[in-house]
Amino acid sequence: MSIIPFPEHLMIADFGYDLPEEKIARYPLEQRDHSKLLVWNKGRITEGTYARLADFLPSPALLVFNNSRVIEARIVFRKTSGSQVEIFCLEPSAVYSNLSYAMMQTGKVLWTCLIGGASKWKHGQVLRKQIGETILEARFVEKRSDDFIIEFSWLPEELSFAAILHQLGSVPLPPYLKRPAEMTDQERYQTVYALESGSVAAPTAGLHFSKELLQTLSSKKIQQLYLTLHVGAGTFMPVKTDRISEHHMHEEFIEVTAESVEALISSLNKPVIAVGTTSLRILESLYWLGVIISENNHISPAELKLDQWVPYRVSGNMSAADSLNHLLNWIYREPGKKMITKTQLFVVPGYRFKIVQGLITNFHQPHSTLLLLVAALVGSAWKSVYAWALDHDYRFLSYGDGCLFFPDNDKKSPGESGRDD
């Protein structure tokens, strides 16, 4: 079947489970790679730890990581009355061409934000925060249906917005942790390989990887590839519509170089395993972007982005290698041989995977887009996996334990997933 069936029949109520509060990990373990690892391979469950990950992976294989760095996106302003307004910086205003460019703005910037305590902030009132010689002001510009546009300005003007956030912001821990960020979170809510600043949530599957573990994997012929997707706050948001087909998926920036695409193409003969749902979204997005380019080789960077329903409306008969080669040739024409665009890819049960053949991921919230993605990979087996984990004292969500999933593509049934190239 060349076009993935549109998920009109899927109901979000079918993707819930009971998650007791005591199962949510409020803090990480002392050592990253000591977290438990549940391995699901063709219907069979085995257990280990991340330190033993190489024992469960085929060799050779390709592990794909998301190297986005979490920014200090939460800023708390205290008013003279003693009340506080909390601003959560989501993404730059659409007036900027890309996130990296917006982060390097000096003196002033427009940002899309969520606001806690917005009722305490009168229109036109300027909020002010100062630490040392650095002064930051926030001015309310526009209230929209789901967010706000805020103008930030600061002194010294020569500082970048990235530097301002680092000085005056704090780590944006997920709301379900129900605690403020602490000093240890500066390090632990960040992967050891984080490089490109821009995420407002960590690619949490990568939090389990220590430098020692990465070295062990390399020594066992398990190749590593680093791509970039800047995680948005939408990753925390539950699906609020009854029908999954009515959900509006959030957009996220991806940055990919020609060199990275070349490395991916050369490794398609190995099992490609995504470290985290964000890495999976990058890989599958690259396939569909290549398909789009194959149909319009002269598409401009401003026009190229991936809508959430493209895989369910466009033929996916093209092989992964052919699609990625179309993408690579297009990127070679770009300045710096780099693509910066947005993906809105929505992976739901019924999706047919084009590149990814395995997934390392944490345990996710009920009724979340991340759980839908897991269900797309392994079908209804996610229910038994999660039940097993709850019964065997696994720790859930961002600072919790994780899973390694290998889908049984030879026995896929209607509504379940598998490679289709």
Salt bridges, closest charged atoms under 4 A:
GLU21 OE1 - ARG26 NH2 2.47
GLU21 OE2 - LYS178 NZ 3.39
ASP33 OD1 - HIS34 NE2 3.94
ASP55 OD2 - ARG52 NE 3.33
ASP55 OD1 - LYS220 NZ 3.74
GLU72 OE2 - HIS166 ND1 2.79
GLU86 OE2 - ARG74 NE 2.96
GLU91 OE2 - LYS342 NZ 3.93
GLU137 OE2 - ARG128 NE 3.65
ASP147 OD1 - ARG144 NE 2.69
GLU151 OE1 - ARG139 NE 3.16
GLU182 OE2 - ARG179 NH1 3.85
ASP185 OD2 - ARG179 NH1 2.84
GLU251 OE2 - LYS305 NZ 2.76
GLU251 OE1 - LYS342 NZ 3.36
GLU252 OE2 - HIS250 NE2 3.36
GLU252 OE1 - ARG281 NH1 2.20
GLU255 OE2 - HIS230 NE2 3.06
GLU255 OE1 - LYS338 NZ 3.15
ASP393 OD1 - LYS23 NZ 3.38
ASP420 OD2 - LYS354 NZ 3.29
ASP421 OD1 - ARG419 NH2 3.50
